């Protein structure tokens, strides 16, 4: 009986889909490439939405401000889908194929996302009635990343100021 419960719980856990950021999705995929299904949340990068001429799929980039991931979706995007706004997509992390790599977008915005090893194949793009909708886990991760970026910028500014003073004194 205990063995049956373990099997059922393992199967149930495999069916769960958690909200993750692009950074977390790529990290989890690197740790275990068999666990590829995620509900990815982040911001749609401005200027990244395109339909490559050689593909029937829509493409856009989702970012958590540190990591960008290319998302491909077959179908119509929801009415509330907007560049610069939050989005939740459900699907799978997949390694880039040579065919997808060749479909270079005319927009250079996706360059960083295309430079990785993987992309996100969305089976569903979720939109809520509120265009600012974002799962609290994803919103917290993006706020954390904003602070990391701000702290790095402050440290760089301090280092530049110290270097300027040092070069003035020598």
N, C-alpha and C positions, 0 to 999 in steps of 0.2 A: 504494500500500500504506500509506504513512504517513497519508494522508487517512482511510483506513478505520479505522486504529488510533485516530486522534483522535475519530472519530465514535463508536466503540465505548466509548472511555474516557469521553466526555461523557455517553453514555447510561447507563453504569454509575454515574457520579457522581450523576446525577439520581435513580437508584434508591436510593442510600445514605440512611439515616435516622440522624441523629445525636441523642444525648441533649442536650437544651437545657433551660434554666430558663424560666419565664414571661418574664422580662426579655429573655433572649436570643431567644426565639421572636418576640416582638413587634418587637424591633429588626431581626432578619433579615427578617421579613415587610415591615417598613417600607422596608427597603433594596431588596427584590426581591419584590414581591407575587406573582410567578409561582412562587416556591419556597415552598410552603405546608405541605409534609409534614414533620412532626417527630415525634420521640419525646420527649415533655415529661415532665420529672420535677420533683417538688416535694412540698410538704406539703399535705394536704387540710385546708382551713380548718375549724376546729371550728364546728359549727352550719350548715354551708353545703349539706349534702346534702338535696336536695328533688326531688320530681317535680311540676312545675307542673301544675295542674288541666287546662289546655288542651293538654297535650303528653304524648306517650307516652315522651318521653326523660327520663332522669335528669339532674339538674344538680348540680354541685358546683364549688367554687372551689379551684384549685391555686395555691399561693403559694411564692415564693422569699424571703419576708419583706420584699421591697421592692415587687414587682409581683404583683398578683393577676390571674388570668385565669379567666373562667367556662368550664367544660367541660360539654359536653352529650354524653350517651352513650345510644344506643338499645340496650337489653338489660339483662341482670342483672349487677349488680356482683359481683366475686369475693368469696368468703367472707372472705378476709383484708383486704378493703377496710375501712378505718376512718378516721373523722375524727381529725385530729391526727397521723396517721401519714403516712409517705411513700407516694407512688404514682408509677407510670409509665404514661402514656397515649400511645397512638400515634394520629395522625390529622392533621387539617388546621386551620390558622388560617383563619378566614373572617370577613368583615365582618358586623357585626350587621345583621339585616333588621328592618324595622318590626314584623313579626310577633313576632320573638323579643324585641325591646325591650318590647313590650306585655305579655309574659308575666312581669310583675313578681312576683318571689317574695315570699311573706309574710315571709320572713326577710330582715332588713336586712343580714345578713352579706355578701351578694353585691353590695351597693351599689357598692363601689369597683370590683369586676370589671366590673359592668354599665356603669360610666361611661366605659369605653374604647370604641374603635372596632371591636374584634374580639373573637371568642370562639374556643374550640377545640372542633372537632367530632371527638370521639374515635371511632375505629373499633374500638379495642381498649383495654381496661384490663388492665394486666399486674400480676399478683401472684405473688410468690415464696413459697416455704415459710417464709421468715423475714419476719415482718411489718415488720421494720425495714429491709428491703431498699431500697437506693437506689444508683443508679450513682455511681461515685466522682466523676465530673465534676460531677454535680448536688450531691452532698454537699459538695464543695469550694466550690462557688458559694454554697451556703446558709451555710456557715461564714464565708466572706468577707463575706456580707451581714450576718451577726450582728455581726461586728467593726465594720463600717461603722455599724450602728445603735448599738452600744455606744459607739463613739468620738463619735458625734453627741450622744448622751445625756450623756457626760462633758463635752463642750464646752459644752453648754447649762447643765449644773449649774455649771460654772466661771464662765460668763458671769453666771448668776443670783447667784452668791456675790459676784462683783466688783461687780455692780450694787447689791447689798444693802449692801456695805461703802461704796461711793461715796455712796449716799443717806444712810447713817448719818453720814458725815463732812461732809455739806453742810448 
